[in-house]
C-alpha cells in the first residue's frame, strides 16, 4: 500500500475522491495533503441526492489533525453542482462540514478537549485562536441540541444557578433519570415552566410524574400551574440544607457573645461519623453548655433520622418533629417547623418515591468547575454552550 492509498483510507475517502499528493515541508514543519477528483466525476445534490456533473469549484484548505508532531492541512477543489430543482449547491465533503475551515477529525478533537479543559488551553494545544474553538463548540452543541429527546422524561429536576456576580440567575431543568441538563431559562420566576413547555412543543406535561426542587415559592406555583398532574418532591438534600441554614443562623447569633462557638460551623453541619477526633471533642465540649445552638443541633440529628425510618411511619415521625419544633421556644426552629408542615406532602413524596437531587448537585458541580476554568466575558457569552457541553449528556458524532 502506497502512501496515497494509506491516507485515502485514513481520511475515509471513497470514489471519486483520490489523494493527489502529500507534501512534507521540513522548513515550515507542516504536512500538506492534496485531495482531488477525476474529470467527469459526478456528485449528488445535497438536497435531493440526484447526481450531477461539476458546475464549478473553489480551492479550499482545512486544518487537520497533526501527523506526528507536525500540523497537517487538507487542500482540495470544493465542487458545486447545478441541480435542476435546487440550483447551484456545494456538495457535501466526507472530511469537513460546510463553512468550516477544519476537518471533522480536528473538530472532534476540539470537542473532546473542550469538555475537559479551559478553552485557552485547547487553543494553545490545537494551535488555533480561542474564537475558533468557541465557534466549533457552539456549532456542535447547537446541532446536537436540535434532536434532544424528551420522550422518556418522567422525573424533572429544577434548580436555580448563579451564572454571574450580583445574583444573576438562570433556571436549569434536569432529566433526573438520564443525568443531564435539558433546558436553560433566564430568571427564576414561575413563568420559566411555561417557557420550558413552549420551547419543547413535543413534551407532554402530563407525562411528568415527579418534579424535584427546593421550596422556592415561585417554583412551587409554576410547577402547580404548568404541571398540575405532577407530584412535587422536596428531597433529603433540600430539607437538610434548610435545617443546616437554620442551625448556622442560630450559631452565628450566639457566637457574638460566646467565643467558643466561633470557627465551629462545620462541627455542627457535618455528619457525626465524618468528624475528626478533634472536631468531635470540640463539639462535645460545646454541647455540654446550655446554648440554643446545642439544642438546635439535636433537631438536626432528629430530622436526619427521618430518612432512616420506615416509609410507613415517616409521616407520623415528621409530624412529631414539627410538634417538637413548635414547642422549642426558638423562633428560627419554630419557623422551620412551620415551613416543613406547609411542604409536608412534598417531603413525604420524596421518601415514598426515593427520588433525590443527587444528580442535580453532581451536574451543578461540573458546571461550576467548567465556569471557573472558563472565566471572563467569553464564558458569559457562551454560557449555554458551556453548560450543555459538560452537563447536557450530548451524544456527539465520533467524528463530529
N, C-alpha and C positions, 0 to 999 in steps of 0.2 A: 504494500500500500504506500503510494507516494504521499508527500506532504499535503498536496492539494486535496486528495481524496480523504485524508485524515481530517483535515479542517472542515471539509464539507460534512462529514459525519458528526464532528464535534458541534457544529453550528446547527445541525438538524436540517440541512438544506435538501430539498428534493427538486427534481426536474421542474422547470427548465433551469433552475439556478445552478451555477457552477463557480468554483473557486478559480479565478483567472490568474491570480498572482499573490505571493506572500513575500513581503519585504521586511528585512530587519535592518534598521539604521542604528549602528553601534554608537555613532557620534551623538545622535539625538536620543538614544536609549528608548526606542519605541518599535512596535511591530505594526505593520500595515497589511491588512487583508483586503484584497480586491475581489468583489463578487460581481458576476455578470450573467447574462443570459444570451443564448444564440439568436441570430437573426431569424425572424419568423415565429418567435415564441408567442404563445397566447396566454392570457391571464384572465381569470374570472372576474366579472363585475362584483365589487364588494357588496352590492345591494341584492342583485338577483342571481348571481352565480353563473351567468352565461359567459362563456369565454370569448374574448376579442383580441385582435392584434394590438400591438403597442401603438398608441397615438403619438406620444412624445415622452421624453424622460427629463429628469433633473438630477444632476450629480449631488450626492449626499454623503456625509460622513457621520458615523456613530461611534461614540466611545464604548469600548467593550471591556470585559474583564481582563486583568493583567495576564500576560503569558509569562510565567515565572515572575521575575521582578519587573518586567517591562510593560508599560501601558500599551494596550492594543486598540487599534482603530479599524473599523469596518468601512470600506468605501464601495459604493455601488451607484448605478443609474437607477433611480426610482421611477418606475414606469407609470404612465397613465393610459387608461383605455377610454374609448368613446362608446358608451353603451347606447343602443338605440332608444331605450326607455329612460335612462337616468343620466345621460350626458357624460361629460368628462369626469372620470373618477380615478383617484390614485389607488393603486392596487394594495392589498394587504401584504405586508412583508413578513416572512417567517421569523425574522430576528429582531424586529423592532416594531413598536406601535406608532401609529400616525402622529406626526407632530413632535415626536421625541428625538433628541439628539443622542440617546443612549440605547444600547441593546437591551433586550428583555432580561438576559442573564445579569447584566450590570445592574439594572433596576431591582431585580430580585435580591441581589446582594445588599443594595441600599436599604430595602425594606427590612431585611433581617437585622442589619446593624442598627437601623433606626429604632427598633423595638428595645434594644439593649443598651444603647449608649447615647450621649448627647449629640445633637446634630453637628456641633462644632467638631467633635471627634470623627464623625462619619465623613464630614467634609475633608478633613485633613488626611484621613486614611485613603479615601477614594480619589482624592486629588481633584475635586470639583468644588464650586462655591456653595455656600450654605443655602442660597436661594434655590439652586437647582435641587439640592437634597429635599428641601421643604416641598417643592413642586411635585417631585416624584412621590413622596409620602402622601401628600394630599390627593393626588390623582388616584392612586390605588385604594386608599381608604374610601374616597367618594364612590368609586366604581363598585367596590365590594359592598358598600352600604346600600346600593340601589336594590340589591337582591336579598336584603335581610329577611329572614323567615321567622315570623312570629306565630306560626300555626299551632305550635305545641306550648305556647306560653300559658301557664296555669298559675304560677306564683310570681307576682310582680313586686319588686322592691323599689322603694322611693327613698331618696336621701338628698339633703342639701349639700352643696360642695362649694367651698370658698375658692375662687379662682384668681382673685386679686386681693390686694390690700384694701382696707377701708370697707370691708364687709360686702363685697360684690359676690353674689351667689348665683349659682345655677342649680337646677334640679336635675338629678340623674335618675333615670329609670333603668332597672336591672331585671334581667331574666335570671331568677334565682337558680332554677334547675340547670341551666347551661352556663352559669357563672360568667355573665357578660353584661356590659352596659349596652342598652339597646336604643337609648334616646337621651338627648340633652336639650333642656329647655331653659330659657332665661328666666331668672326670678324664682320665687318660691311661694307664689300665691296660689289660690285654689284653681285658677284657670289653667295652670300648667297641665292638668289632667285632660282638659278639653282640647288643648293644643296637641297633646300627645296623640289623642284619638284622631284628630283631623289630619295629622301628618302620616298616619298609618291607616288608610281607609279600609284595608282588608282585615284589620283587627276587630274581633268580635268581643266587645267589653263583657258580655255575659259569660264568656268562656274563661274569664279570670276568676279563679276560685278564692285566692287569698292575696291581700296586699299587705306587705310588711313595711313598717315605717316607724318614725318616732311620734311623739304626741303633739306635734306642731299643729295648732288649730286649723290653719288654712289647708294643710294636707288632709286632715280628717274630713273637713267639709267638702273638699274637692273629690276625695275618694267616694264619699257617700253620694255626691251629685252625679258623677260621671260613671261610677262603677257600683250601682246600687245592689247588684247581686253578689258582690264580692265580700268576703269576710275580712275585716281589718285585724291585723295582728300586731301586737306590741311585744316584742320578744325579750328574752333574758338580757341581752346587751343593753337595750334602751332603758329597761326598768332599773337595772343595777346602776347604769350611768346616772340616772336621776337621783338614786339613793346616794351615790358617791358624791354628786354635786352638793346635795343637801348636807351630808356629813362634813364635807370640807368647808362649806359655808359656816357651819357651827364652829368648827375647829378654828377657823380664821378669826371669828369674833372673839372667842375665848383666848386666843393666843395674844391678843392685845394686852391682856392682864396676867397671862400665865406663860412665862418664858419657856416652861417645859414643853409646851405644845409647838413651839417654833421648830421648823425643819423636820416635822414628823408626818407630813402629809401622806407620804406613801406607806408609812407604817399602818395607817388606818385603811387605806384603799386597796392594798394588796390582799390577796387571799392568804390566810394564815400559813398554809404549807409552803408558800413561796417566799416567806420572810426569812432573812438570815438570822443566825442566833443572836447577833447584836440587836437587830430590829425587834426580835421577839422580846428580848429582855427590856428594851426601852418601852415597848408597847405595854407590857405587863406592869411596869412601874407606874405608867401614867394611868392605866385602867384602874389601879387601886385608889386613885383620887376621885373625889365626888365631883366630876366635871360633866357638863352636858355632852361633851364630845365622847366620853366613855359610854354614856347612856345611848347616844345615837349610834355608836358602833354596834351595840347589841341589836338594834333594829336592823342594821345592815346584815349581820350574821343570820338573823331570823328570816329576813327576806330572801337571802340566797338559798335557804333550805326549801323555798317554795318549789324549786326545780328538782328537788330530790324526793319529794313526797309523791305518792301515787296520784295519778291524774284524777282519780275518782274523789279524792278528798282535797284537791287543790283549791276549790272554791271556798270550802269551809276554812282551810288554813289561811287563805288570803284575807277572808273577812275577819278572822280573829286578829290578824296582824293589823288590819285597818282599825279595828276597835281599840287595840292596844295603843296605836299611834294617836288616836283621838284623845286618849287619857294621859298622854305623855307630858303635858304642860310645857312642851317645847314647840313654839309656833311653827318653826320650819318643818318639824316632823308631822305636826298636825296637818299642815298644808299639803305635805307629800301624801299623807293618808287619804285626804280628800281627792287628790289627783288620781291615786290608784283606784279609788271607788268609782270615779267618773269613767275610768277606762277599764273597768273590771272585765267586761266581755272580751276585749281585745287581748288582754293579758292571759286570760284563761284559754282563749282560742290558740294562742301560741303554744301553750302547754299541751293542749289536746292534739294539735296538728304536728307538733315537733318542729315547726318552721322557725328558723332563726336567721339573723342577718350577718352571719359569719362571712358569707360570700361578699356582701356589700362592703364590710370592713376590709377584707382582703383586697378587693378591687380598688377601693379608695387609697389604700397604702401604695399600690402600684402606681396609681395616678399621681399621688403626692411625690413619689420618688422621681417620676418622669418630669414633673414640673420643676423640681429642684435642679435637675440636671439640664433643663431646657429654659433657664431663666431668661428674662428680657422681653423686649417688645415682640419679637417673632413668636415667642412661646404663647403670648396672648392672642396674636393674630391667627395662629394655627392651633388654638386651644382645643377645638373639637377633634382635629386630626390627632393630636397627642392622646386624648382620652380614648378614642376609638382604636387607635393603633395598639395601645398597651392593655386595654381592658375591654375591647369590643368583641373579642373572640372571633376576629375576622379570619376567614379561610382564604388566604391569598394563593393565587395560582403558583405552582412550584417555580415557574419561570416568569411569573407576573404576566 
